[in-house]
């Protein structure tokens, strides 16, 4: 069963993935590390997780999967 995540949460996950990939290419960028920490906190503290519907590891994995799928879809249409 596919979950429906809030758009701002999916967007934060997409930004997290892009930042992580950029940091992997240039590992000594302090700005990227700080951005990754900020996004990690934003994702972890999102009110969606407090609702009790997404406390499982599977929900967080599904969020990452959906964010990556949207990234691929955006890449095709751009």
PDB file of N, CA, C and O in Angstrom:
ATOM      1  N   UNK A   1       0.832  -1.166   0.000  1.00  0.00           N
ATOM      2  CA  UNK A   1       0.000   0.000   0.000  1.00  0.00           C
ATOM      3  C   UNK A   1       0.890   1.247   0.000  1.00  0.00           C
ATOM      4  O   UNK A   1       1.728   1.416   0.885  1.00  0.00           O
ATOM      5  N   UNK A   2       0.707   2.089  -0.966  1.00  0.00           N
ATOM      6  CA  UNK A   2       1.499   3.314  -1.075  1.00  0.00           C
ATOM      7  C   UNK A   2       0.998   4.345  -0.069  1.00  0.00           C
ATOM      8  O   UNK A   2      -0.205   4.522   0.124  1.00  0.00           O
ATOM      9  N   UNK A   3       1.935   5.005   0.550  1.00  0.00           N
ATOM     10  CA  UNK A   3       1.607   6.062   1.506  1.00  0.00           C
ATOM     11  C   UNK A   3       1.534   7.390   0.775  1.00  0.00           C
ATOM     12  O   UNK A   3       2.141   7.579  -0.279  1.00  0.00           O
ATOM     13  N   UNK A   4       0.776   8.299   1.361  1.00  0.00           N
ATOM     14  CA  UNK A   4       0.720   9.649   0.848  1.00  0.00           C
ATOM     15  C   UNK A   4       1.436  10.546   1.844  1.00  0.00           C
ATOM     16  O   UNK A   4       0.985  10.710   2.977  1.00  0.00           O
ATOM     17  N   UNK A   5       2.537  11.117   1.425  1.00  0.00           N
ATOM     18  CA  UNK A   5       3.325  11.988   2.282  1.00  0.00           C
ATOM     19  C   UNK A   5       3.013  13.440   1.942  1.00  0.00           C
ATOM     20  O   UNK A   5       2.662  13.747   0.803  1.00  0.00           O
ATOM     21  N   UNK A   6       3.138  14.336   2.920  1.00  0.00           N
ATOM     22  CA  UNK A   6       2.955  15.761   2.635  1.00  0.00           C
ATOM     23  C   UNK A   6       4.001  16.235   1.620  1.00  0.00           C
ATOM     24  O   UNK A   6       5.137  15.763   1.614  1.00  0.00           O
ATOM     25  N   UNK A   7       3.601  17.165   0.776  1.00  0.00           N
ATOM     26  CA  UNK A   7       4.499  17.631  -0.282  1.00  0.00           C
ATOM     27  C   UNK A   7       5.778  18.255   0.270  1.00  0.00           C
ATOM     28  O   UNK A   7       6.850  18.073  -0.308  1.00  0.00           O
ATOM     29  N   UNK A   8       5.681  18.984   1.373  1.00  0.00           N
ATOM     30  CA  UNK A   8       6.883  19.609   1.917  1.00  0.00           C
ATOM     31  C   UNK A   8       7.865  18.573   2.453  1.00  0.00           C
ATOM     32  O   UNK A   8       9.076  18.789   2.412  1.00  0.00           O
ATOM     33  N   UNK A   9       7.358  17.458   2.949  1.00  0.00           N
ATOM     34  CA  UNK A   9       8.227  16.384   3.435  1.00  0.00           C
ATOM     35  C   UNK A   9       8.931  15.697   2.271  1.00  0.00           C
ATOM     36  O   UNK A   9      10.124  15.406   2.352  1.00  0.00           O
ATOM     37  N   UNK A  10       8.216  15.444   1.217  1.00  0.00           N
ATOM     38  CA  UNK A  10       8.823  14.826   0.024  1.00  0.00           C
ATOM     39  C   UNK A  10       9.852  15.775  -0.585  1.00  0.00           C
ATOM     40  O   UNK A  10      10.924  15.343  -1.009  1.00  0.00           O
ATOM     41  N   UNK A  11       9.525  17.071  -0.628  1.00  0.00           N
ATOM     42  CA  UNK A  11      10.475  18.042  -1.171  1.00  0.00           C
ATOM     43  C   UNK A  11      11.744  18.094  -0.331  1.00  0.00           C
ATOM     44  O   UNK A  11      12.845  18.162  -0.878  1.00  0.00           O
ATOM     45  N   UNK A  12      11.602  18.064   0.986  1.00  0.00           N
ATOM     46  CA  UNK A  12      12.784  18.065   1.865  1.00  0.00           C
ATOM     47  C   UNK A  12      13.627  16.819   1.621  1.00  0.00           C
ATOM     48  O   UNK A  12      14.856  16.894   1.621  1.00  0.00           O
ATOM     49  N   UNK A  13      12.978  15.669   1.413  1.00  0.00           N
ATOM     50  CA  UNK A  13      13.721  14.437   1.143  1.00  0.00           C
ATOM     51  C   UNK A  13      14.438  14.524  -0.200  1.00  0.00           C
ATOM     52  O   UNK A  13      15.567  14.053  -0.332  1.00  0.00           O
ATOM     53  N   UNK A  14      13.788  15.125  -1.200  1.00  0.00           N
ATOM     54  CA  UNK A  14      14.429  15.296  -2.510  1.00  0.00           C
ATOM     55  C   UNK A  14      15.659  16.193  -2.386  1.00  0.00           C
ATOM     56  O   UNK A  14      16.709  15.900  -2.958  1.00  0.00           O
ATOM     57  N   UNK A  15      15.524  17.283  -1.641  1.00  0.00           N
ATOM     58  CA  UNK A  15      16.660  18.183  -1.432  1.00  0.00           C
ATOM     59  C   UNK A  15      17.772  17.470  -0.671  1.00  0.00           C
ATOM     60  O   UNK A  15      18.951  17.672  -0.960  1.00  0.00           O
ATOM     61  N   UNK A  16      17.400  16.636   0.302  1.00  0.00           N
ATOM     62  CA  UNK A  16      18.382  15.876   1.077  1.00  0.00           C
ATOM     63  C   UNK A  16      19.176  14.965   0.144  1.00  0.00           C
ATOM     64  O   UNK A  16      20.402  14.900   0.235  1.00  0.00           O
ATOM     65  N   UNK A  17      18.486  14.266  -0.748  1.00  0.00           N
ATOM     66  CA  UNK A  17      19.138  13.347  -1.679  1.00  0.00           C
ATOM     67  C   UNK A  17      20.091  14.102  -2.601  1.00  0.00           C
ATOM     68  O   UNK A  17      21.218  13.660  -2.823  1.00  0.00           O
ATOM     69  N   UNK A  18      19.646  15.245  -3.142  1.00  0.00           N
ATOM     70  CA  UNK A  18      20.501  16.043  -4.019  1.00  0.00           C
ATOM     71  C   UNK A  18      21.735  16.547  -3.271  1.00  0.00           C
ATOM     72  O   UNK A  18      22.845  16.530  -3.804  1.00  0.00           O
ATOM     73  N   UNK A  19      21.531  16.990  -2.043  1.00  0.00           N
ATOM     74  CA  UNK A  19      22.655  17.488  -1.240  1.00  0.00           C
ATOM     75  C   UNK A  19      23.632  16.368  -0.927  1.00  0.00           C
ATOM     76  O   UNK A  19      24.846  16.563  -0.989  1.00  0.00           O
ATOM     77  N   UNK A  20      23.110  15.199  -0.592  1.00  0.00           N
ATOM     78  CA  UNK A  20      23.959  14.049  -0.291  1.00  0.00           C
ATOM     79  C   UNK A  20      24.795  13.663  -1.508  1.00  0.00           C
ATOM     80  O   UNK A  20      25.986  13.379  -1.381  1.00  0.00           O
ATOM     81  N   UNK A  21      24.179  13.653  -2.675  1.00  0.00           N
ATOM     82  CA  UNK A  21      24.908  13.313  -3.897  1.00  0.00           C
ATOM     83  C   UNK A  21      25.983  14.353  -4.202  1.00  0.00           C
ATOM     84  O   UNK A  21      27.083  14.002  -4.631  1.00  0.00           O
ATOM     85  N   UNK A  22      25.671  15.631  -3.982  1.00  0.00           N
ATOM     86  CA  UNK A  22      26.661  16.687  -4.202  1.00  0.00           C
ATOM     87  C   UNK A  22      27.815  16.548  -3.216  1.00  0.00           C
ATOM     88  O   UNK A  22      28.971  16.758  -3.581  1.00  0.00           O
ATOM     89  N   UNK A  23      27.514  16.199  -1.987  1.00  0.00           N
ATOM     90  CA  UNK A  23      28.552  16.016  -0.979  1.00  0.00           C
ATOM     91  C   UNK A  23      29.428  14.810  -1.317  1.00  0.00           C
ATOM     92  O   UNK A  23      30.627  14.820  -1.037  1.00  0.00           O
ATOM     93  N   UNK A  24      28.852  13.791  -1.904  1.00  0.00           N
ATOM     94  CA  UNK A  24      29.632  12.616  -2.303  1.00  0.00           C
ATOM     95  C   UNK A  24      30.639  12.975  -3.389  1.00  0.00           C
ATOM     96  O   UNK A  24      31.735  12.417  -3.439  1.00  0.00           O
ATOM     97  N   UNK A  25      30.260  13.909  -4.259  1.00  0.00           N
ATOM     98  CA  UNK A  25      31.173  14.339  -5.332  1.00  0.00           C
ATOM     99  C   UNK A  25      32.282  15.238  -4.806  1.00  0.00           C
ATOM    100  O   UNK A  25      33.413  15.176  -5.287  1.00  0.00           O
ATOM    101  N   UNK A  26      31.963  16.080  -3.816  1.00  0.00           N
ATOM    102  CA  UNK A  26      32.951  17.011  -3.248  1.00  0.00           C
ATOM    103  C   UNK A  26      32.873  16.909  -1.721  1.00  0.00           C
ATOM    104  O   UNK A  26      32.207  17.724  -1.082  1.00  0.00           O
ATOM    105  N   UNK A  27      33.547  15.915  -1.133  1.00  0.00           N
ATOM    106  CA  UNK A  27      33.356  15.586   0.283  1.00  0.00           C
ATOM    107  C   UNK A  27      33.823  16.627   1.294  1.00  0.00           C
ATOM    108  O   UNK A  27      33.488  16.500   2.472  1.00  0.00           O
ATOM    109  N   UNK A  28      34.563  17.628   0.906  1.00  0.00           N
ATOM    110  CA  UNK A  28      35.097  18.567   1.888  1.00  0.00           C
ATOM    111  C   UNK A  28      34.371  19.909   1.871  1.00  0.00           C
ATOM    112  O   UNK A  28      34.962  20.938   2.202  1.00  0.00           O
ATOM    113  N   UNK A  29      33.123  19.905   1.496  1.00  0.00           N
ATOM    114  CA  UNK A  29      32.325  21.122   1.442  1.00  0.00           C
ATOM    115  C   UNK A  29      31.518  21.266   2.727  1.00  0.00           C
ATOM    116  O   UNK A  29      30.519  20.573   2.920  1.00  0.00           O
ATOM    117  N   UNK A  30      31.948  22.154   3.593  1.00  0.00           N
ATOM    118  CA  UNK A  30      31.281  22.379   4.874  1.00  0.00           C
ATOM    119  C   UNK A  30      29.849  22.862   4.682  1.00  0.00           C
ATOM    120  O   UNK A  30      28.960  22.494   5.451  1.00  0.00           O
ATOM    121  N   UNK A  31      29.621  23.681   3.661  1.00  0.00           N
ATOM    122  CA  UNK A  31      28.281  24.201   3.399  1.00  0.00           C
ATOM    123  C   UNK A  31      27.318  23.049   3.116  1.00  0.00           C
ATOM    124  O   UNK A  31      26.184  23.056   3.594  1.00  0.00           O
ATOM    125  N   UNK A  32      27.759  22.077   2.354  1.00  0.00           N
ATOM    126  CA  UNK A  32      26.897  20.935   2.034  1.00  0.00           C
ATOM    127  C   UNK A  32      26.637  20.079   3.270  1.00  0.00           C
ATOM    128  O   UNK A  32      25.533  19.566   3.450  1.00  0.00           O
ATOM    129  N   UNK A  33      27.642  19.927   4.115  1.00  0.00           N
ATOM    130  CA  UNK A  33      27.448  19.150   5.343  1.00  0.00           C
ATOM    131  C   UNK A  33      26.410  19.810   6.242  1.00  0.00           C
ATOM    132  O   UNK A  33      25.544  19.144   6.809  1.00  0.00           O
ATOM    133  N   UNK A  34      26.512  21.128   6.362  1.00  0.00           N
ATOM    134  CA  UNK A  34      25.544  21.859   7.193  1.00  0.00           C
ATOM    135  C   UNK A  34      24.151  21.777   6.597  1.00  0.00           C
ATOM    136  O   UNK A  34      23.170  21.627   7.326  1.00  0.00           O
ATOM    137  N   UNK A  35      24.056  21.876   5.285  1.00  0.00           N
ATOM    138  CA  UNK A  35      22.756  21.767   4.605  1.00  0.00           C
ATOM    139  C   UNK A  35      22.150  20.382   4.840  1.00  0.00           C
ATOM    140  O   UNK A  35      20.950  20.252   5.084  1.00  0.00           O
ATOM    141  N   UNK A  36      22.987  19.362   4.765  1.00  0.00           N
ATOM    142  CA  UNK A  36      22.516  17.998   4.991  1.00  0.00           C
ATOM    143  C   UNK A  36      22.003  17.828   6.426  1.00  0.00           C
ATOM    144  O   UNK A  36      20.981  17.179   6.648  1.00  0.00           O
ATOM    145  N   UNK A  37      22.704  18.405   7.386  1.00  0.00           N
ATOM    146  CA  UNK A  37      22.253  18.332   8.780  1.00  0.00           C
ATOM    147  C   UNK A  37      20.926  19.064   8.966  1.00  0.00           C
ATOM    148  O   UNK A  37      20.029  18.559   9.641  1.00  0.00           O
ATOM    149  N   UNK A  38      20.798  20.237   8.377  1.00  0.00           N
ATOM    150  CA  UNK A  38      19.554  20.998   8.471  1.00  0.00           C
ATOM    151  C   UNK A  38      18.384  20.217   7.886  1.00  0.00           C
ATOM    152  O   UNK A  38      17.318  20.129   8.496  1.00  0.00           O
ATOM    153  N   UNK A  39      18.590  19.653   6.702  1.00  0.00           N
ATOM    154  CA  UNK A  39      17.521  18.881   6.060  1.00  0.00           C
ATOM    155  C   UNK A  39      17.191  17.615   6.846  1.00  0.00           C
ATOM    156  O   UNK A  39      16.026  17.227   6.934  1.00  0.00           O
ATOM    157  N   UNK A  40      18.199  16.976   7.413  1.00  0.00           N
ATOM    158  CA  UNK A  40      17.957  15.782   8.233  1.00  0.00           C
ATOM    159  C   UNK A  40      17.075  16.124   9.425  1.00  0.00           C
ATOM    160  O   UNK A  40      16.152  15.382   9.760  1.00  0.00           O
ATOM    161  N   UNK A  41      17.367  17.256  10.063  1.00  0.00           N
ATOM    162  CA  UNK A  41      16.553  17.695  11.209  1.00  0.00           C
ATOM    163  C   UNK A  41      15.139  18.040  10.771  1.00  0.00           C
ATOM    164  O   UNK A  41      14.171  17.703  11.453  1.00  0.00           O
ATOM    165  N   UNK A  42      15.023  18.711   9.634  1.00  0.00           N
ATOM    166  CA  UNK A  42      13.701  19.092   9.127  1.00  0.00           C
ATOM    167  C   UNK A  42      12.849  17.854   8.829  1.00  0.00           C
ATOM    168  O   UNK A  42      11.654  17.830   9.122  1.00  0.00           O
ATOM    169  N   UNK A  43      13.462  16.847   8.255  1.00  0.00           N
ATOM    170  CA  UNK A  43      12.734  15.611   7.937  1.00  0.00           C
ATOM    171  C   UNK A  43      12.349  14.868   9.216  1.00  0.00           C
ATOM    172  O   UNK A  43      11.208  14.432   9.367  1.00  0.00           O
ATOM    173  N   UNK A  44      13.301  14.726  10.129  1.00  0.00           N
ATOM    174  CA  UNK A  44      13.051  13.975  11.369  1.00  0.00           C
ATOM    175  C   UNK A  44      12.015  14.655  12.259  1.00  0.00           C
ATOM    176  O   UNK A  44      11.264  13.976  12.958  1.00  0.00           O
ATOM    177  N   UNK A  45      11.966  15.982  12.241  1.00  0.00           N
ATOM    178  CA  UNK A  45      11.058  16.712  13.128  1.00  0.00           C
ATOM    179  C   UNK A  45       9.730  17.069  12.462  1.00  0.00           C
ATOM    180  O   UNK A  45       8.925  17.795  13.045  1.00  0.00           O
ATOM    181  N   UNK A  46       9.496  16.574  11.263  1.00  0.00           N
ATOM    182  CA  UNK A  46       8.262  16.914  10.549  1.00  0.00           C
ATOM    183  C   UNK A  46       7.046  16.381  11.321  1.00  0.00           C
ATOM    184  O   UNK A  46       7.087  15.268  11.845  1.00  0.00           O
ATOM    185  N   UNK A  47       5.984  17.157  11.393  1.00  0.00           N
ATOM    186  CA  UNK A  47       4.777  16.731  12.125  1.00  0.00           C
ATOM    187  C   UNK A  47       4.154  15.430  11.608  1.00  0.00           C
ATOM    188  O   UNK A  47       3.428  14.766  12.349  1.00  0.00           O
ATOM    189  N   UNK A  48       4.416  15.063  10.382  1.00  0.00           N
ATOM    190  CA  UNK A  48       3.867  13.818   9.832  1.00  0.00           C
ATOM    191  C   UNK A  48       4.228  12.623  10.705  1.00  0.00           C
ATOM    192  O   UNK A  48       3.405  11.734  10.922  1.00  0.00           O
ATOM    193  N   UNK A  49       5.464  12.606  11.206  1.00  0.00           N
ATOM    194  CA  UNK A  49       5.925  11.460  11.993  1.00  0.00           C
ATOM    195  C   UNK A  49       5.215  11.385  13.341  1.00  0.00           C
ATOM    196  O   UNK A  49       5.130  10.308  13.929  1.00  0.00           O
ATOM    197  N   UNK A  50       4.707  12.503  13.837  1.00  0.00           N
ATOM    198  CA  UNK A  50       4.008  12.531  15.117  1.00  0.00           C
ATOM    199  C   UNK A  50       2.604  11.952  15.013  1.00  0.00           C
ATOM    200  O   UNK A  50       2.021  11.570  16.028  1.00  0.00           O
ATOM    201  N   UNK A  51       2.058  11.881  13.826  1.00  0.00           N
ATOM    202  CA  UNK A  51       0.695  11.400  13.634  1.00  0.00           C
ATOM    203  C   UNK A  51       0.561   9.904  13.912  1.00  0.00           C
ATOM    204  O   UNK A  51      -0.553   9.389  13.998  1.00  0.00           O
ATOM    205  N   UNK A  52       1.659   9.221  14.050  1.00  0.00           N
ATOM    206  CA  UNK A  52       1.614   7.790  14.325  1.00  0.00           C
ATOM    207  C   UNK A  52       1.498   6.931  13.080  1.00  0.00           C
ATOM    208  O   UNK A  52       1.584   5.705  13.157  1.00  0.00           O
ATOM    209  N   UNK A  53       1.301   7.570  11.929  1.00  0.00           N
ATOM    210  CA  UNK A  53       1.143   6.799  10.691  1.00  0.00           C
ATOM    211  C   UNK A  53       2.470   6.448  10.060  1.00  0.00           C
ATOM    212  O   UNK A  53       2.534   5.570   9.200  1.00  0.00           O
ATOM    213  N   UNK A  54       3.533   7.123  10.473  1.00  0.00           N
ATOM    214  CA  UNK A  54       4.784   6.906   9.778  1.00  0.00           C
ATOM    215  C   UNK A  54       5.970   6.650  10.671  1.00  0.00           C
ATOM    216  O   UNK A  54       7.095   6.997  10.313  1.00  0.00           O
ATOM    217  N   UNK A  55       5.755   6.065  11.801  1.00  0.00           N
ATOM    218  CA  UNK A  55       6.854   5.871  12.737  1.00  0.00           C
ATOM    219  C   UNK A  55       7.772   4.708  12.374  1.00  0.00           C
ATOM    220  O   UNK A  55       8.846   4.575  12.960  1.00  0.00           O
ATOM    221  N   UNK A  56       7.390   3.894  11.455  1.00  0.00           N
ATOM    222  CA  UNK A  56       8.177   2.707  11.145  1.00  0.00           C
ATOM    223  C   UNK A  56       9.329   3.020  10.189  1.00  0.00           C
ATOM    224  O   UNK A  56       9.315   4.026   9.481  1.00  0.00           O
ATOM    225  N   UNK A  57      10.299   2.156  10.188  1.00  0.00           N
ATOM    226  CA  UNK A  57      11.419   2.266   9.255  1.00  0.00           C
ATOM    227  C   UNK A  57      10.911   2.130   7.823  1.00  0.00           C
ATOM    228  O   UNK A  57      11.443   2.757   6.907  1.00  0.00           O
ATOM    229  N   UNK A  58       9.898   1.324   7.639  1.00  0.00           N
ATOM    230  CA  UNK A  58       9.332   1.132   6.303  1.00  0.00           C
ATOM    231  C   UNK A  58       8.759   2.431   5.750  1.00  0.00           C
ATOM    232  O   UNK A  58       8.851   2.688   4.550  1.00  0.00           O
ATOM    233  N   UNK A  59       8.172   3.245   6.610  1.00  0.00           N
ATOM    234  CA  UNK A  59       7.615   4.519   6.157  1.00  0.00           C
ATOM    235  C   UNK A  59       8.718   5.451   5.689  1.00  0.00           C
ATOM    236  O   UNK A  59       8.563   6.133   4.677  1.00  0.00           O
ATOM    237  N   UNK A  60       9.823   5.490   6.406  1.00  0.00           N
ATOM    238  CA  UNK A  60      10.943   6.351   6.005  1.00  0.00           C
ATOM    239  C   UNK A  60      11.575   5.843   4.709  1.00  0.00           C
ATOM    240  O   UNK A  60      11.997   6.634   3.867  1.00  0.00           O
ATOM    241  N   UNK A  61      11.636   4.534   4.557  1.00  0.00           N
ATOM    242  CA  UNK A  61      12.154   3.953   3.314  1.00  0.00           C
ATOM    243  C   UNK A  61      11.234   4.300   2.153  1.00  0.00           C
ATOM    244  O   UNK A  61      11.705   4.622   1.062  1.00  0.00           O
ATOM    245  N   UNK A  62       9.940   4.236   2.377  1.00  0.00           N
ATOM    246  CA  UNK A  62       8.972   4.579   1.340  1.00  0.00           C
ATOM    247  C   UNK A  62       9.089   6.058   0.962  1.00  0.00           C
ATOM    248  O   UNK A  62       8.966   6.406  -0.212  1.00  0.00           O
ATOM    249  N   UNK A  63       9.324   6.917   1.934  1.00  0.00           N
ATOM    250  CA  UNK A  63       9.520   8.340   1.654  1.00  0.00           C
ATOM    251  C   UNK A  63      10.722   8.527   0.722  1.00  0.00           C
ATOM    252  O   UNK A  63      10.637   9.270  -0.256  1.00  0.00           O
ATOM    253  N   UNK A  64      11.826   7.865   1.017  1.00  0.00           N
ATOM    254  CA  UNK A  64      13.010   7.973   0.159  1.00  0.00           C
ATOM    255  C   UNK A  64      12.728   7.430  -1.236  1.00  0.00           C
ATOM    256  O   UNK A  64      13.170   8.006  -2.230  1.00  0.00           O
ATOM    257  N   UNK A  65      11.996   6.328  -1.313  1.00  0.00           N
ATOM    258  CA  UNK A  65      11.679   5.740  -2.615  1.00  0.00           C
ATOM    259  C   UNK A  65      10.824   6.693  -3.444  1.00  0.00           C
ATOM    260  O   UNK A  65      11.084   6.901  -4.629  1.00  0.00           O
ATOM    261  N   UNK A  66       9.804   7.269  -2.813  1.00  0.00           N
ATOM    262  CA  UNK A  66       8.927   8.189  -3.541  1.00  0.00           C
ATOM    263  C   UNK A  66       9.671   9.445  -3.979  1.00  0.00           C
ATOM    264  O   UNK A  66       9.449   9.949  -5.080  1.00  0.00           O
ATOM    265  N   UNK A  67      10.548   9.948  -3.126  1.00  0.00           N
ATOM    266  CA  UNK A  67      11.321  11.142  -3.479  1.00  0.00           C
ATOM    267  C   UNK A  67      12.229  10.848  -4.668  1.00  0.00           C
ATOM    268  O   UNK A  67      12.349  11.670  -5.577  1.00  0.00           O
ATOM    269  N   UNK A  68      12.865   9.690  -4.668  1.00  0.00           N
ATOM    270  CA  UNK A  68      13.734   9.318  -5.795  1.00  0.00           C
ATOM    271  C   UNK A  68      12.922   9.135  -7.072  1.00  0.00           C
ATOM    272  O   UNK A  68      13.363   9.533  -8.151  1.00  0.00           O
ATOM    273  N   UNK A  69      11.752   8.541  -6.958  1.00  0.00           N
ATOM    274  CA  UNK A  69      10.894   8.349  -8.131  1.00  0.00           C
ATOM    275  C   UNK A  69      10.475   9.692  -8.715  1.00  0.00           C
ATOM    276  O   UNK A  69      10.436   9.848  -9.935  1.00  0.00           O
ATOM    277  N   UNK A  70      10.161  10.662  -7.865  1.00  0.00           N
ATOM    278  CA  UNK A  70       9.812  11.993  -8.348  1.00  0.00           C
ATOM    279  C   UNK A  70      11.007  12.664  -9.011  1.00  0.00           C
ATOM    280  O   UNK A  70      10.850  13.364 -10.012  1.00  0.00           O
ATOM    281  N   UNK A  71      12.197  12.458  -8.464  1.00  0.00           N
ATOM    282  CA  UNK A  71      13.419  13.010  -9.042  1.00  0.00           C
ATOM    283  C   UNK A  71      13.599  12.484 -10.462  1.00  0.00           C
ATOM    284  O   UNK A  71      13.890  13.249 -11.382  1.00  0.00           O
ATOM    285  N   UNK A  72      13.426  11.191 -10.634  1.00  0.00           N
ATOM    286  CA  UNK A  72      13.560  10.573 -11.955  1.00  0.00           C
ATOM    287  C   UNK A  72      12.504  11.118 -12.906  1.00  0.00           C
ATOM    288  O   UNK A  72      12.802  11.435 -14.057  1.00  0.00           O
ATOM    289  N   UNK A  73      11.274  11.228 -12.423  1.00  0.00           N
ATOM    290  CA  UNK A  73      10.196  11.738 -13.240  1.00  0.00           C
ATOM    291  C   UNK A  73      10.454  13.199 -13.637  1.00  0.00           C
ATOM    292  O   UNK A  73      10.212  13.575 -14.784  1.00  0.00           O
ATOM    293  N   UNK A  74      10.932  14.007 -12.722  1.00  0.00           N
ATOM    294  CA  UNK A  74      11.256  15.401 -13.025  1.00  0.00           C
ATOM    295  C   UNK A  74      12.389  15.490 -14.032  1.00  0.00           C
ATOM    296  O   UNK A  74      12.396  16.375 -14.888  1.00  0.00           O
ATOM    297  N   UNK A  75      13.335  14.585 -13.934  1.00  0.00           N
ATOM    298  CA  UNK A  75      14.460  14.571 -14.876  1.00  0.00           C
ATOM    299  C   UNK A  75      14.014  14.258 -16.290  1.00  0.00           C
ATOM    300  O   UNK A  75      14.593  14.760 -17.254  1.00  0.00           O
ATOM    301  N   UNK A  76      13.002  13.443 -16.417  1.00  0.00           N
ATOM    302  CA  UNK A  76      12.488  13.068 -17.745  1.00  0.00           C
ATOM    303  C   UNK A  76      11.697  14.193 -18.374  1.00  0.00           C
ATOM    304  O   UNK A  76      11.748  14.391 -19.588  1.00  0.00           O
ATOM    305  N   UNK A  77      10.956  14.944 -17.542  1.00  0.00           N
ATOM    306  CA  UNK A  77      10.107  15.986 -18.085  1.00  0.00           C
ATOM    307  C   UNK A  77      10.844  17.321 -18.254  1.00  0.00           C
ATOM    308  O   UNK A  77      10.369  18.213 -18.956  1.00  0.00           O
ATOM    309  N   UNK A  78      11.993  17.446 -17.611  1.00  0.00           N
ATOM    310  CA  UNK A  78      12.715  18.725 -17.683  1.00  0.00           C
ATOM    311  C   UNK A  78      13.487  18.876 -18.967  1.00  0.00           C
ATOM    312  O   UNK A  78      14.144  19.896 -19.176  1.00  0.00           O
TER     313      UNK A  78
END
